[in-house]
Amino acid sequence: MIKRFHCVNISSKKPKELVIFYNEILGVPILEFDKNYDGVSLGFIKDAPVIIIWDETKWGKSSEGKVNLVFDCDDLDETYITLKEKGVELDPPKTAVWGGKELPLLDLDGNKVLIL
């Protein structure tokens, strides 16, 4: 049976740009790099669930719809300012229905990214 959650696959027609977005803009470390930007693993802990970005033009779509990735940060207001300075289009953090603050944005392929 299932023993652990492995990863989230994201296929992209622009995998290099998407890897740069997650790594350089959002600060998600690259754990396994591929010079062709095909099968690049990003995450925070080796052997924990990761994000793997694939070249959609080579492998086809890895899913039928968009994904929604959720990240934690230390200071949501500071994260908002940093992302704005890096050119990310997003609205200021807001209080969600569940009572916590969140910062929603979209990646370059339109996948939802939520920072708590």
C-alpha distances in whole Angstrom, upper triangle without the diagonal:
4,6,9,12,14,17,19,21,24,27,30,33,35,32,35,36,33,32,35,35,32,33,37,37,34,34,30,30,29,27,27,30,31,34,34,32,29,25,27,24,26,25,26,24,22,19,18,17,20,22,23,26,26,30,29,32,31,27,28,26,23,22,25,26,27,25,26,25,26,28,30,33,36,39,38,42,42,39,41,44,42,41,44,46,43,44,41,42,41,42,43,40,40,39,36,36,33,36,35,36,35,36,34,35,34,33,35,33,33,30,30,30,30,32,32
4,6,8,10,13,16,18,21,24,27,31,32,29,32,33,29,28,32,31,28,29,33,33,30,30,26,27,26,24,24,27,28,32,31,29,26,23,24,21,22,21,22,20,19,16,15,14,17,19,20,23,24,27,27,30,29,25,26,24,20,20,22,23,24,21,22,22,22,24,26,29,32,35,34,38,38,35,37,40,39,37,40,42,40,40,37,38,37,39,39,36,36,36,33,33,30,33,32,33,31,32,31,32,31,30,32,30,30,26,27,26,27,28,28
4,7,9,13,16,18,22,25,28,32,32,29,31,33,29,28,31,31,27,28,32,32,29,29,25,25,24,22,22,26,27,31,31,29,26,23,23,20,21,19,20,18,17,13,12,12,16,18,19,23,24,28,28,31,30,26,27,26,22,22,25,25,25,22,23,22,22,23,25,28,30,33,33,37,37,34,36,39,37,36,39,41,39,40,37,38,37,38,38,36,36,35,33,33,30,33,31,32,31,32,31,32,31,30,32,30,31,27,27,26,27,27,27
4,6,10,13,15,19,22,25,29,29,26,28,29,26,24,28,27,24,25,28,29,26,25,21,21,21,19,20,23,25,28,28,26,24,20,20,17,18,16,17,14,14,10,9,9,12,15,16,20,21,25,26,29,28,25,25,23,20,20,23,23,22,19,19,18,18,19,21,24,27,30,30,33,33,30,32,35,34,32,36,37,35,36,33,35,33,35,35,32,33,32,30,30,28,30,28,29,27,28,27,28,27,26,29,27,27,24,24,23,23,24,24
4,6,9,12,15,18,22,25,26,23,25,26,22,21,24,24,20,22,25,25,22,22,19,19,19,17,18,21,22,26,26,23,21,17,18,14,15,13,15,13,13,10,8,6,9,11,13,17,18,22,22,26,25,22,22,20,16,16,19,19,19,15,16,14,15,16,18,22,25,27,27,31,31,28,29,32,31,29,32,34,32,33,30,31,30,31,32,29,30,29,27,28,26,28,26,27,24,25,24,24,24,23,25,23,24,20,20,19,20,21,21
4,7,10,13,16,19,23,23,20,22,23,20,19,22,22,18,19,23,24,21,21,17,17,16,14,14,17,19,22,22,20,17,14,14,11,12,11,13,12,11,8,7,5,7,9,10,14,15,19,20,23,22,19,20,18,15,15,19,19,18,15,16,14,16,17,19,22,25,28,27,31,31,27,29,32,30,28,31,33,30,31,29,30,29,32,32,30,31,31,29,30,28,30,28,28,25,25,24,24,23,21,23,22,23,19,20,19,20,21,22
4,6,10,13,16,19,20,17,19,20,16,15,19,18,15,16,20,21,18,18,14,15,14,12,13,15,17,20,20,17,15,12,12,9,10,9,12,12,11,10,8,5,5,6,7,10,12,16,17,20,20,17,18,16,12,13,16,16,15,12,13,11,13,14,17,20,24,26,25,28,28,25,26,29,27,25,28,30,27,28,25,27,26,28,29,27,28,29,27,28,27,29,26,26,23,23,21,21,19,18,19,18,19,16,16,16,17,18,20
4,7,10,13,17,17,14,17,18,14,14,17,16,13,16,19,19,17,17,14,15,14,14,14,16,17,20,19,16,14,11,12,10,10,11,14,14,14,13,11,8,6,5,6,9,11,14,14,18,18,15,15,13,9,10,13,12,11,8,10,9,12,13,17,20,23,25,24,27,27,23,24,27,26,23,26,28,25,25,23,24,23,26,27,25,26,27,25,26,25,27,25,24,21,21,19,18,16,15,16,15,15,12,13,13,15,17,19
4,6,10,13,14,12,15,16,12,12,16,16,13,16,19,19,18,18,15,16,14,15,14,15,15,18,16,13,11,9,10,9,11,12,16,17,16,15,14,11,9,6,5,6,7,11,11,14,14,12,12,9,6,8,11,11,11,9,12,11,14,16,20,22,26,28,26,29,29,25,26,29,27,24,27,28,25,25,23,24,24,27,28,27,28,29,27,29,28,30,28,27,24,22,20,19,16,14,15,13,14,12,14,14,17,19,22
4,6,10,11,9,12,13,9,10,14,13,12,14,17,17,16,17,15,16,15,16,15,15,15,17,15,12,11,9,10,10,11,13,17,19,18,18,17,13,11,7,6,5,6,9,9,12,13,11,11,8,6,7,11,10,8,8,11,11,14,16,20,22,26,27,25,28,27,24,24,27,25,22,24,26,23,22,20,21,21,24,26,25,27,28,26,28,28,30,27,26,23,21,18,16,13,11,12,9,11,9,12,13,16,18,21
4,7,9,7,11,12,10,11,14,14,14,16,19,19,18,20,17,18,16,18,16,16,15,16,14,11,9,9,11,12,14,16,20,22,21,21,20,17,14,11,8,6,5,6,5,9,10,8,7,6,5,8,10,10,10,10,14,14,18,20,23,25,29,30,28,30,30,26,26,29,27,23,26,27,24,23,21,22,23,26,28,28,30,31,29,31,31,33,31,29,26,24,21,18,15,12,12,9,12,11,14,15,19,21,25
4,5,5,9,9,7,10,12,12,13,15,17,17,17,19,17,19,17,19,17,16,15,16,13,10,9,11,12,14,15,18,21,23,23,23,22,19,16,12,11,7,6,5,5,8,10,10,9,8,9,11,12,12,11,12,15,15,19,20,24,25,29,30,28,29,29,25,25,27,25,22,24,25,21,21,19,20,21,25,27,27,29,31,29,32,32,34,31,29,26,23,20,17,14,11,9,7,10,10,14,15,19,21,25
4,6,9,9,9,12,14,14,15,17,19,19,20,21,20,21,19,21,20,18,16,16,13,11,11,13,14,17,18,21,24,27,26,27,26,23,20,16,14,10,9,6,5,6,9,10,9,9,11,13,14,14,14,15,18,19,22,24,27,28,32,32,30,32,31,28,27,29,27,23,25,26,22,21,20,21,23,26,29,30,31,34,32,34,35,37,34,32,28,26,23,20,16,13,10,8,12,13,17,18,22,24,28
4,6,6,6,9,10,11,13,14,15,16,17,19,18,19,17,19,18,16,14,14,11,9,10,13,13,15,16,19,23,25,25,26,25,22,19,15,13,10,9,7,8,9,11,13,12,12,14,16,17,17,15,16,18,18,21,22,26,26,30,30,28,29,29,25,25,26,24,21,22,23,19,18,17,19,21,25,27,28,30,33,32,34,35,36,33,31,27,24,22,18,15,12,9,8,12,13,17,17,21,23,27
4,5,5,6,9,10,11,12,14,15,15,16,15,16,13,16,14,12,11,11,9,6,7,9,9,12,12,16,19,22,21,22,22,19,16,12,10,6,6,6,8,10,11,12,12,12,13,15,17,17,15,15,17,17,20,20,24,25,28,29,27,29,28,24,24,26,23,20,22,23,19,19,18,20,22,25,27,28,30,32,31,34,34,35,32,30,26,24,22,18,15,12,10,10,13,13,16,17,20,22,25
4,5,5,6,9,10,10,11,13,15,15,14,14,12,15,14,11,10,9,8,5,8,11,9,12,13,16,19,22,21,23,23,21,17,14,12,9,9,9,11,12,13,15,16,16,16,19,21,20,18,18,20,19,21,21,24,24,27,28,27,28,27,23,24,25,22,19,21,21,17,18,17,20,22,25,27,28,31,33,32,35,35,36,33,31,27,24,23,19,17,13,11,12,15,16,18,18,21,22,26
4,6,5,6,9,10,10,11,13,14,14,15,14,17,16,14,13,13,12,9,12,13,12,14,14,17,20,23,23,25,24,22,18,15,14,10,12,11,13,14,16,17,17,17,17,19,21,19,17,17,18,17,20,20,23,23,26,26,24,25,24,21,21,22,19,16,18,18,14,14,13,16,18,22,24,25,28,30,30,33,33,34,31,28,25,22,20,16,14,10,8,10,13,14,16,16,19,20,24
4,5,5,6,8,10,10,11,12,12,13,12,15,15,13,13,14,13,9,11,12,10,12,11,14,17,20,20,22,21,18,15,11,11,8,10,10,12,14,15,16,16,15,15,16,18,17,14,14,15,14,16,16,20,20,24,24,22,24,23,19,19,21,18,15,18,18,15,15,13,15,17,21,23,23,25,28,27,30,30,31,28,26,22,19,17,14,11,7,6,8,11,11,13,13,16,17,21
4,5,5,6,8,9,10,10,9,10,8,12,11,10,10,11,11,7,10,10,7,9,8,11,14,17,17,19,18,16,13,10,9,7,10,11,13,15,16,17,17,16,16,18,20,19,16,15,16,14,17,16,19,19,23,23,22,24,23,19,20,21,18,16,19,19,15,16,15,18,19,23,24,24,27,29,28,31,31,32,29,26,23,20,19,16,14,10,10,11,14,13,15,14,17,18,21
4,6,5,5,7,9,9,10,10,10,13,14,12,13,13,13,10,13,14,11,12,11,13,16,19,19,22,21,19,16,13,13,11,13,14,16,18,19,20,21,20,19,21,23,22,19,18,18,16,18,17,19,19,22,22,21,23,21,17,18,19,16,14,16,16,12,13,13,16,18,21,23,23,26,29,29,32,32,32,29,26,23,20,19,16,14,11,10,13,15,15,16,15,18,18,21
4,6,6,5,6,8,9,11,11,15,16,14,16,16,16,12,15,15,13,13,11,13,16,19,20,22,21,19,15,13,13,11,14,15,17,19,20,21,21,19,19,20,22,20,16,15,15,13,15,14,17,17,20,20,18,20,18,15,15,16,13,11,13,14,10,11,10,13,14,18,19,20,23,25,25,28,28,29,25,23,19,16,15,12,11,7,7,10,12,12,13,12,14,15,18
4,6,6,5,6,6,8,9,12,14,13,15,16,16,13,14,14,11,11,8,10,12,15,17,19,17,15,12,9,11,10,13,15,17,20,21,20,21,19,18,19,21,19,16,14,13,11,12,11,14,14,17,18,17,19,18,14,15,17,14,12,15,15,12,13,12,15,15,18,19,19,22,24,24,27,26,27,24,21,18,15,14,12,11,8,10,12,13,12,12,10,13,13,16
4,6,6,5,5,6,7,10,12,11,14,15,16,12,15,14,11,10,8,9,11,14,15,18,17,16,13,11,12,11,15,17,19,21,22,22,23,22,20,22,24,22,19,17,17,14,15,13,15,15,18,19,18,20,18,15,16,17,14,13,16,16,12,15,14,17,18,21,22,21,24,27,26,30,29,29,26,23,20,18,18,15,15,12,13,15,17,15,16,14,16,15,18
4,6,5,7,9,10,14,15,14,16,16,17,14,17,17,14,14,11,13,14,17,19,22,21,20,16,15,16,15,18,19,21,23,24,25,25,24,23,25,27,25,21,20,19,17,17,15,17,16,18,18,18,19,16,13,15,15,12,10,13,13,9,12,12,15,17,20,20,21,24,27,27,30,30,30,26,24,21,18,18,16,15,12,13,16,18,17,17,15,17,16,19
4,6,8,11,12,16,18,17,19,19,20,16,19,19,16,16,13,14,15,19,21,23,22,20,17,15,17,15,19,20,22,24,25,26,26,24,23,24,26,23,20,18,17,15,15,13,15,14,16,16,15,16,14,11,12,12,9,7,10,10,7,9,8,12,13,16,17,17,21,23,24,27,27,27,24,21,18,15,15,12,12,10,11,14,15,15,15,12,14,13,16
4,6,9,12,15,17,17,19,20,21,17,19,19,15,14,11,11,12,16,18,21,19,17,14,13,15,15,18,20,22,24,26,25,25,23,22,23,24,22,18,16,15,12,12,10,11,10,13,14,13,14,13,9,11,12,9,8,11,12,9,11,10,13,13,16,16,15,19,21,21,25,24,24,20,18,15,12,13,11,11,10,12,15,15,14,13,10,11,10,13
4,6,9,12,15,15,18,19,20,17,19,18,15,13,10,10,10,14,16,19,17,16,14,13,15,15,19,21,23,26,26,26,27,25,23,24,27,24,21,19,17,14,14,11,12,11,13,14,14,16,14,11,13,14,11,10,14,14,11,14,13,16,17,19,19,18,21,23,24,27,26,26,22,20,17,15,16,15,15,13,15,17,18,17,16,13,14,12,15
4,7,9,12,13,16,18,19,15,17,15,12,10,6,6,7,10,12,15,13,13,10,9,12,13,16,19,21,24,24,24,24,23,21,22,24,22,19,16,15,12,12,10,11,11,14,16,16,18,17,13,16,17,14,13,17,17,15,17,15,18,18,21,21,20,23,24,24,27,26,26,23,21,18,16,16,15,15,13,15,17,18,16,15,12,14,12,15
4,6,9,10,14,16,17,14,16,14,11,9,6,6,6,9,10,14,13,13,10,10,12,13,16,19,22,24,24,24,25,24,22,23,26,25,22,19,18,15,15,13,14,14,16,19,19,21,19,16,19,20,17,16,20,20,17,20,18,22,22,25,24,23,26,28,28,31,29,29,26,24,22,20,20,19,19,16,18,19,21,19,19,16,17,16,18
4,6,6,10,12,14,11,13,11,7,6,4,6,8,10,10,13,13,13,10,9,10,11,14,16,19,22,21,21,22,22,20,22,25,24,21,19,19,16,17,15,17,18,20,22,22,25,23,20,22,23,20,19,22,22,19,21,20,23,24,27,27,26,29,31,30,33,32,32,29,27,24,23,22,21,20,17,18,19,21,19,20,18,19,19,21
4,7,10,13,15,13,13,11,8,5,5,6,8,8,7,10,11,11,9,10,10,12,14,17,20,23,22,21,23,22,20,22,26,25,23,20,21,17,18,17,19,19,22,24,25,27,25,22,25,26,23,22,26,26,23,25,24,27,27,30,30,29,31,33,32,34,33,33,30,29,26,25,25,23,22,19,21,21,23,21,22,20,21,21,23
4,7,10,12,10,10,8,6,5,7,9,11,12,9,11,13,13,10,11,9,11,12,15,18,20,19,18,21,21,19,21,25,25,23,21,22,19,21,20,22,23,25,28,28,30,28,25,27,29,26,24,28,28,24,26,25,28,29,32,32,31,34,35,34,37,35,36,33,32,29,27,27,25,24,20,21,21,24,22,23,21,24,23,26
4,7,9,7,8,8,5,7,9,12,14,15,13,15,16,16,13,12,10,10,11,13,17,19,17,17,20,20,19,22,25,25,23,22,23,20,22,21,23,24,27,29,29,31,29,25,27,29,25,24,27,26,23,25,24,27,28,31,32,32,35,36,35,38,37,38,35,33,30,28,27,25,23,20,19,20,23,21,23,22,24,24,27
4,5,5,6,7,6,9,11,15,17,18,16,18,19,18,15,14,11,10,10,11,15,16,14,15,18,19,18,21,24,25,23,22,24,22,24,24,26,27,30,32,31,33,31,28,30,31,27,26,29,28,25,26,25,28,30,33,34,34,37,38,37,40,39,40,37,35,32,30,29,26,24,20,19,20,23,22,24,23,26,27,30
4,5,8,10,9,12,14,18,20,21,20,21,23,22,18,17,14,13,12,12,16,16,15,16,19,20,20,23,26,27,25,24,26,24,27,26,29,29,32,33,33,34,32,29,31,31,28,26,29,28,24,25,25,28,30,34,35,35,38,40,39,42,42,42,39,37,34,32,30,27,25,21,20,20,24,23,26,25,28,29,32
4,5,9,9,13,15,19,22,23,21,23,23,22,19,16,13,11,10,9,12,12,11,13,16,17,18,21,24,24,23,23,25,24,26,26,29,30,33,34,33,35,33,30,31,32,29,26,29,28,25,25,25,27,29,33,35,35,38,40,39,41,41,42,39,37,34,31,29,27,24,20,18,18,22,22,25,24,28,28,32
4,6,6,10,12,15,19,20,19,20,21,19,15,13,10,8,7,7,11,12,11,13,15,15,15,18,21,21,20,19,21,20,23,22,25,26,29,31,30,31,30,26,27,29,25,23,26,26,22,22,22,24,26,30,31,31,34,36,35,38,37,38,35,33,30,27,26,23,20,16,15,15,19,18,21,21,24,25,28
4,6,9,12,16,19,20,19,19,20,18,14,12,9,6,5,5,9,10,9,9,12,13,12,16,19,19,19,18,21,20,23,23,26,27,31,32,31,33,32,28,29,31,28,25,28,28,25,25,24,26,28,31,33,33,35,37,35,38,37,39,36,34,31,28,26,24,21,17,16,16,19,18,21,21,24,25,29
4,6,10,13,16,17,15,16,16,14,11,9,6,5,5,8,10,13,11,10,13,13,12,15,18,19,18,17,19,18,21,21,24,26,29,31,30,32,31,27,29,31,28,25,28,29,25,26,24,27,28,31,32,32,34,35,34,36,35,37,34,33,29,27,26,24,21,18,17,16,19,18,20,20,23,24,27
4,7,10,13,15,13,14,15,13,10,8,5,5,7,10,13,15,14,14,16,16,14,17,20,20,18,17,18,16,19,19,21,23,26,28,27,29,28,24,26,28,24,22,26,26,22,23,22,25,26,29,30,29,32,33,32,35,34,35,32,30,27,25,24,22,20,16,16,16,19,17,19,18,21,22,24
4,7,10,11,10,11,11,10,6,6,4,7,9,13,15,18,17,16,18,17,15,17,20,20,18,16,17,15,17,16,19,20,23,25,25,28,26,23,25,27,24,22,25,26,22,24,22,25,25,28,29,28,30,31,30,33,31,33,29,28,25,24,23,21,19,16,17,17,19,17,18,17,19,20,22
4,7,9,9,11,10,9,6,5,6,8,12,15,17,20,20,19,20,19,16,18,21,20,18,15,15,12,14,13,15,16,19,22,21,24,23,19,21,23,20,19,22,23,20,21,19,22,22,25,26,25,27,28,27,30,29,29,26,25,22,21,20,18,17,14,16,16,18,16,17,15,17,16,19
4,6,7,9,8,7,5,6,9,11,15,18,20,24,23,22,23,21,19,20,23,22,19,16,15,12,12,11,13,14,17,19,20,23,21,18,20,23,20,19,22,23,20,22,20,23,23,25,25,23,26,27,26,28,27,27,24,23,20,19,19,19,18,16,18,19,20,17,17,14,16,15,17
4,7,9,8,9,8,10,13,15,19,22,24,27,27,25,27,25,22,23,26,25,22,19,17,14,13,11,12,12,15,18,18,22,20,17,20,22,20,19,23,23,21,24,22,24,24,26,25,23,26,26,26,28,26,27,23,22,20,20,20,20,20,18,21,22,22,20,19,16,16,15,16
4,6,6,8,8,11,14,17,20,23,26,29,28,26,28,26,23,24,27,26,24,21,20,16,16,14,14,15,17,21,22,25,23,21,24,26,23,23,27,27,25,27,25,28,27,29,29,27,29,29,28,30,28,29,25,25,23,23,23,23,24,22,24,24,25,22,22,19,19,18,19
4,5,8,8,12,13,16,19,22,25,28,26,25,26,25,22,24,27,27,25,22,21,18,18,17,18,19,21,24,25,28,27,24,27,29,26,25,29,30,27,29,28,30,30,32,32,30,32,32,31,33,31,32,29,28,26,26,26,26,25,23,25,25,27,23,24,21,22,21,22
4,7,8,12,13,17,19,22,24,28,26,24,26,24,21,23,26,26,24,21,21,18,19,18,19,21,23,26,27,30,29,26,29,31,29,28,32,32,30,32,30,32,32,34,33,31,33,33,32,33,31,32,29,29,27,27,27,27,26,24,26,26,27,24,24,22,23,22,23
4,6,10,12,16,19,22,24,27,26,24,25,23,20,21,24,24,22,18,18,15,15,14,16,18,20,24,24,28,27,24,26,29,27,26,29,30,28,30,27,30,29,31,30,28,29,29,28,30,27,28,26,26,24,24,24,24,24,22,24,24,25,21,21,19,19,19,20
4,7,10,13,16,20,21,24,24,21,22,20,17,17,20,20,18,15,15,12,13,13,15,18,21,23,23,27,26,23,25,28,26,24,28,29,27,28,25,27,26,28,28,26,28,28,26,27,25,27,24,24,22,22,21,21,21,19,21,21,21,18,18,16,17,17,18
4,6,10,13,16,18,22,21,19,20,18,15,16,19,18,16,13,14,11,12,12,15,17,20,23,22,25,25,21,23,26,23,22,25,26,24,25,23,25,24,27,27,25,27,28,26,28,26,28,25,24,21,21,20,19,18,16,18,18,19,16,16,15,16,16,18
4,7,10,13,15,18,18,16,17,15,12,13,17,16,13,11,12,9,11,12,15,17,21,23,22,25,24,20,22,24,22,20,23,24,22,22,20,22,22,24,25,24,26,27,25,27,26,28,25,24,21,20,18,17,15,13,15,14,15,12,14,12,15,15,18
4,6,10,12,15,15,13,14,13,10,12,16,16,14,12,14,12,15,16,19,21,24,26,25,28,27,23,25,27,24,22,25,26,23,24,22,24,24,27,28,27,29,30,28,30,30,31,28,27,24,23,21,19,17,14,15,14,16,14,16,15,18,19,21
4,7,9,12,12,11,12,11,10,12,15,15,13,12,14,13,16,17,20,22,25,27,26,28,27,23,24,26,24,21,24,25,21,22,20,22,23,26,27,27,29,31,29,31,31,32,29,28,25,23,20,18,16,12,12,11,14,12,15,15,18,19,23
4,6,9,8,7,9,9,8,11,14,15,14,14,17,16,20,21,24,26,29,31,29,32,31,27,28,30,27,24,27,28,24,24,22,24,25,29,31,30,32,34,32,34,34,35,33,31,28,26,23,21,18,15,14,12,15,14,17,18,21,23,26
4,6,5,6,8,9,10,13,15,16,15,16,19,19,22,23,27,28,32,33,31,33,33,29,29,31,28,25,28,28,25,24,23,24,26,30,32,32,34,36,34,36,36,38,35,34,30,28,25,22,19,16,14,12,16,16,19,20,23,25,29
4,5,5,5,6,8,10,12,13,13,15,18,19,23,24,28,30,33,34,32,34,34,30,30,32,30,27,28,30,26,25,24,25,26,29,32,32,34,35,34,35,35,37,35,34,30,28,25,22,18,16,14,11,14,15,18,20,23,26,29
4,6,6,8,11,14,15,16,17,18,22,23,26,28,31,33,36,37,35,37,36,33,33,34,32,29,31,31,28,27,26,27,28,32,35,35,37,39,37,39,39,41,39,37,33,31,28,25,21,18,16,14,17,18,21,23,27,29,33
4,6,9,11,14,16,18,19,20,23,24,27,28,32,34,37,38,37,39,38,34,34,36,34,31,33,34,30,29,28,29,31,34,37,37,39,41,39,40,41,42,40,39,35,33,30,27,24,21,19,16,20,20,23,25,28,30,34
4,7,8,11,14,16,17,18,21,22,25,27,31,33,36,38,36,38,38,34,34,36,34,31,33,34,31,30,28,29,31,34,36,36,38,39,37,38,38,41,38,37,34,32,29,26,23,20,19,16,19,19,22,23,27,29,32
4,6,9,11,13,14,16,20,21,24,27,30,32,36,37,35,37,37,33,33,36,34,30,32,34,30,29,27,28,29,32,35,35,36,37,35,36,37,39,37,36,32,30,27,25,21,19,18,14,17,17,20,22,26,28,31
4,5,7,9,11,12,16,18,21,24,27,30,34,34,32,35,35,31,31,33,32,28,30,32,29,28,25,26,26,29,32,31,33,34,32,33,33,35,34,33,29,27,24,22,18,16,16,12,14,14,17,19,22,25,28
4,7,9,10,11,14,15,19,21,25,28,31,33,31,33,33,30,30,33,31,28,30,32,28,28,25,26,26,29,31,30,32,33,30,31,31,34,32,31,27,26,23,21,18,16,16,13,15,13,16,18,21,24,26
4,6,7,9,12,14,18,21,24,27,31,32,30,32,33,29,29,32,31,27,29,32,29,28,25,25,25,28,30,29,29,30,28,28,28,31,30,29,26,24,21,20,17,16,16,13,13,12,14,17,19,22,25
4,7,9,13,16,19,22,26,29,33,33,31,33,34,30,30,33,32,29,30,33,30,29,26,25,25,27,30,29,29,30,27,28,28,31,30,29,26,25,22,20,17,17,17,13,13,12,15,17,20,24,26
4,7,10,13,16,20,23,26,30,30,28,30,31,27,27,30,29,25,27,30,27,26,23,22,22,24,26,25,26,27,24,25,25,28,27,26,23,21,18,17,14,14,15,11,10,9,11,14,17,20,23
4,7,10,13,16,20,23,26,27,24,26,27,24,23,26,25,22,23,26,24,22,19,19,18,20,23,22,23,24,21,22,23,25,24,23,19,18,14,13,10,10,12,8,7,5,7,11,13,17,20
4,6,10,13,17,20,23,24,22,24,25,21,21,24,24,20,22,25,23,22,19,19,18,20,22,20,21,22,19,21,21,23,21,21,17,16,13,12,10,10,12,10,9,5,6,8,11,14,17
4,7,10,14,16,20,21,18,21,22,19,18,22,21,18,20,23,21,21,17,17,16,17,19,17,18,18,16,17,17,19,18,17,13,13,10,10,9,10,13,12,10,6,5,6,7,11,13
4,7,10,13,17,18,16,19,20,16,17,20,19,16,19,22,20,20,16,17,16,17,18,16,17,18,16,18,18,19,17,16,12,12,10,10,10,10,13,13,11,8,6,5,6,8,11
4,7,10,14,15,13,16,17,14,15,18,18,16,19,21,20,20,17,17,15,16,17,14,15,16,14,16,15,16,13,13,10,10,9,10,11,12,16,16,14,11,8,6,5,6,7
4,7,10,12,11,14,15,11,13,16,15,14,17,19,18,19,16,17,15,17,16,14,15,16,15,18,16,17,13,12,10,10,10,11,13,13,17,17,16,13,11,8,6,5,6
4,7,9,9,12,13,10,13,16,15,14,18,19,19,20,18,19,17,17,16,13,15,15,15,17,16,15,12,11,9,10,12,14,16,16,20,21,20,17,14,11,9,6,5
4,6,6,10,9,7,10,13,12,12,15,17,17,19,17,18,16,17,15,12,15,15,16,19,18,17,13,11,10,10,13,14,17,17,20,22,21,19,16,13,10,7,6
4,7,9,9,8,11,13,13,14,17,18,18,20,19,21,18,18,16,13,16,16,17,21,19,17,13,12,12,13,16,17,20,21,24,26,25,23,20,16,14,10,9
4,6,5,6,9,10,11,12,14,16,17,19,17,18,16,16,13,11,13,14,16,19,18,16,13,10,11,11,14,16,19,20,23,26,24,23,20,16,14,10,9
4,5,5,6,9,10,10,12,14,15,17,15,15,13,12,9,7,10,11,13,17,16,14,11,8,7,7,11,13,16,18,21,23,21,20,17,13,11,8,7
4,5,5,6,9,10,11,13,14,16,14,15,12,11,8,7,10,12,15,18,18,16,13,10,10,9,12,14,18,19,22,24,23,22,19,16,14,11,10
4,5,5,6,9,10,11,12,14,14,15,13,13,10,10,13,16,18,22,22,19,16,13,12,11,14,15,18,19,22,25,23,22,20,17,15,12,12
4,5,5,6,9,10,11,13,11,13,11,12,10,9,13,15,17,21,21,19,15,12,11,9,12,12,15,15,18,21,20,19,17,13,12,9,10
4,6,5,6,9,10,11,9,10,8,8,7,7,11,14,16,20,20,18,15,12,10,7,10,10,13,15,17,20,19,18,16,13,12,9,11
4,6,5,6,9,10,10,11,10,10,9,10,14,17,19,23,23,22,19,15,14,11,14,13,16,17,19,22,21,21,19,16,15,13,14
4,5,5,6,9,9,12,11,13,12,13,16,19,21,25,25,24,20,17,15,12,14,14,16,16,18,21,20,20,18,16,15,13,15
4,5,5,6,5,8,8,11,10,12,15,18,20,23,24,23,20,16,14,11,12,10,12,12,14,17,17,17,15,13,13,11,14
4,5,5,5,7,7,9,9,12,15,19,20,24,25,24,21,17,15,12,13,11,13,14,15,18,18,18,17,15,15,14,16
4,5,7,10,11,13,13,15,19,22,24,28,28,27,24,20,18,15,16,15,16,16,17,20,20,21,20,18,18,17,19
4,6,9,11,14,14,16,20,23,25,28,29,28,25,21,19,15,16,13,14,13,14,17,18,18,18,16,17,16,19
4,6,9,12,14,16,19,23,24,28,29,28,25,22,19,15,15,12,13,12,12,16,16,17,17,16,17,17,20
4,6,10,11,13,17,20,21,24,25,25,22,19,16,12,11,8,9,9,10,13,13,14,13,12,13,13,17
4,7,10,12,15,19,19,23,24,24,22,18,15,11,10,8,8,10,11,14,12,14,13,12,14,14,17
4,7,9,11,15,16,19,21,20,18,14,12,8,7,6,8,11,13,15,13,14,12,11,11,12,14
4,7,8,12,13,17,19,18,16,13,10,8,8,8,11,14,16,18,16,16,14,13,12,12,14
4,6,10,12,16,17,16,14,10,9,7,9,10,14,16,19,21,18,18,16,14,12,11,12
4,7,9,13,14,12,10,6,5,5,8,10,14,17,20,21,19,18,15,13,10,9,9
4,6,10,11,10,8,5,6,7,9,12,16,19,22,23,20,19,16,14,11,11,10
4,7,8,6,6,4,6,9,11,15,18,21,25,25,22,21,17,16,13,12,10
4,5,5,6,6,6,9,10,14,17,20,24,24,21,19,15,15,11,12,10
4,5,8,9,10,13,13,17,20,23,26,26,23,21,17,17,14,15,13
4,6,9,10,14,14,18,21,24,27,27,24,22,18,17,14,14,12
4,7,9,13,15,19,22,25,28,29,26,24,20,18,15,14,11
4,7,10,13,16,20,22,26,26,24,21,18,16,12,11,8
4,7,10,14,17,20,23,24,22,20,16,14,10,9,6
4,6,10,13,16,19,21,18,16,12,10,7,6,5
4,7,10,13,16,18,15,14,11,8,6,5,6
4,7,10,14,15,12,11,7,6,4,6,9
4,7,10,11,9,8,6,5,6,8,12
4,7,8,5,5,5,6,8,11,14
4,5,5,5,7,7,10,12,16
4,6,7,10,11,14,16,20
4,6,9,11,15,17,21
4,6,9,12,15,19
4,6,10,13,16
4,7,10,13
4,7,10
4,7
4
